[in-house]
């Protein structure tokens, strides 16, 4: 379940999540991708979740940009497994932590 707040899509939205489901993750993922928005969840690690590299350049000092390619990966971050996802991402792109 999610509650969406905001009346101006050009400036973004606030989404309060109550429970993550596969359909909700798909909705959030598709919304981020369609609008080229940055998701700034209030979770450990303060990731700036984006669908394409460089979208969070304006937040780089405070929020590390994390690019994910599927709703399942987005769900792993939002469920608090950010560190595991980052390690996996770093392994794939050849970075060390």
Secondary structure as UniProt FT lines:
FT   STRAND          2..5
FT   TURN            9..11
FT   STRAND          14..17
FT   HELIX           22..35
FT   TURN            44..45
FT   STRAND          48..50
FT   TURN            53..56
FT   HELIX           57..59
FT   TURN            60..62
FT   STRAND          65..67
FT   HELIX           71..78
FT   TURN            79..80
FT   HELIX           82..93
//
